[in-house]
Amino acid sequence: MFESLERMPPDAILKLIAEYGSDPRDNKVDLGVGVYRDAAGNTPVFRAIKKAEQRLLDTQTSKSYLGSRGAADFCDAMRALVFGDSAPHNDRVMTLQTPGGSGALRVAAGVILRANSDTTIWVSDPTWNNHVPLLAGAGAKLESYPYYDAVRMSCVLMQCSRS
């Protein structure tokens, strides 16, 4: 059944992370995933996160199914955090939990296509290797836009002017 599946090409961003890790220079810059790292390169779990996790362990009373929206109190808190008072509590702004960023992309594509099946979703080039299959697999028409202009950026770094 799975013989027809093709292996995804190596992810360029993950390759950058590996190259960063093996580069011995001390003045290097990590251009990989945008997560906090300390001076030793570790991604620590902050005390506030550990405290919040402990609070959940101490107060959670059920592991029951949450439904398709996820935890309503969490969703409502995220809506308030992101939109503040500018988002009325009606059907114009909705929030829901997803299993990570990639899951959010797939869910968002499904919602967008359900609202308008003729929608085109624009994807940066480059992007993560999984973004295009996730969005296209949902049935979306995709177009790309350049995320990084190497010529322009080299001019910015070298302070040159373009004609």
N, C-alpha and C positions, 0 to 999 in steps of 0.2 A: 504494500500500500504506500510506503514512503519512498519507494525507489525513484519516483519522478521528482522529488524535491531536490532543488539545487542548493549547494552550500552557499551561504552569503559570502561576499568578498570580505577580506579583512577590513576592520574598521580603522580608518585613518586617524581618528582622534585617539583611539586606544593605542595605536602605534606611537603617536606623539607622547602619550603618557609613559610608555615603555622606554622610549628614547630619552625622555627627561630623567627617568630613574637611573639609567645607565650612564648618563653624562656626568663626568667627574667635576665639571666646573662649578665653582661656588657662586657665580654671578648669573646663573641660568634662571629662566622664567618659565614656569609651568603654564602651558597653553592648553592643557587638557580640561577635564571636567571641572566645573566651577564649584568646588567644595573647599571649605576651610581646611587648611593644613597648618600645623605648627612648624617651628623652625626645624624640627627633625623630620618633617615630611609626613607625620602621622595625622590622621583625621580623628581627633579626640571626641568623645561623647561629653558634652558640656554638663556641668553639675546641674543646671536648670532642667536639662532633658532627663537626667537620671532621677531628679526629684519628681518630675511630672510622671515618669514611668512608675515610680514607687507609689505615687498617689493613685494612679490607675489600679495597680495591683491591690492596694489597700481598700479601695472603695468600689471596685467593679463587682457587680452582683450577678452578672449573667454573661454568657458567651453565646446568647441567642442570635439567630439570623437578624441582620439589621434591615434588610430590604434593599431595593435597588438604589436608593438615595444614599445609603450609608447611615452613619450616626447623625440624626437630625440636629442634636445640640452642637456637634462639631461643625456641621455645615452652616448652621445659623451663626456661630461664632466667627467662622471664616468670612462669611458675607459681611458681618459687621466690621471685621478687621480690614477687609479690602475696600469696602464701599462706604463705611461709616454711615452717617445719616442720609447720604445722597441716594441710597438704594431703598425704595419703599418696599414694605413686605407685601408684595403681590406677585403675580405671575410674570412680571417683566424681568426679574432677576432671580435665577435659581442656582443653587449650589448642590454639588454631590461629590461624594468621595470616590476616588479611583485607585486602582492598584499601581501607584507610581506615575511618573511622567508619561511613559509609553502607553500605559493603560488609559491615561487621560486623553492622549491623542486619538486613540481608537474610539473611545466613547464620544469625544467631541465630533469626530468625523461622522459617526453614526447619527448624532443629533442634528448636525448641520445638514446632512443628506436627507434626513427625514423631513426637515423643514423645507428644503429646496433641493430636489434631486439633480438639478442642473448647475449646482454650485461648483466653482473651481477653487481649489485650495492651493495657496502659494507656499512653496517650501524653499528654504534657503539652500544655496549651493555654495559650499558643502553643508551637509547636515549629517546627523547620525545615520548609520547604515540601516537602522530599523525603521526610520520615520517613513520613507517612501513606501515600503511594503505594508506597513500598518495602515497608512492612509489609502493607498491604492486598493488594498485588500478589503477595505470598507466600501469600495466602489466609487471613490472620489476621483474626479478629473484633477490632475495635478499640473501645475506650472512651476517653474523655478525662477529664482532671482538670485543674483550674485551676492553672497554674504561678505565676501572679502575681495577687494580690488588690489591685487598684488602690485600693479604699477603705481597706482595712487598712493598706496601705503609706503612703498619704498621712497617715493618723492617726499612724503610727509616726514619719514625718518631722516632723509638726507637734506631736508629743507630746500628742495628744488622746486622750480615752477614748471607748470605744464603749459604748453603752447596751445 
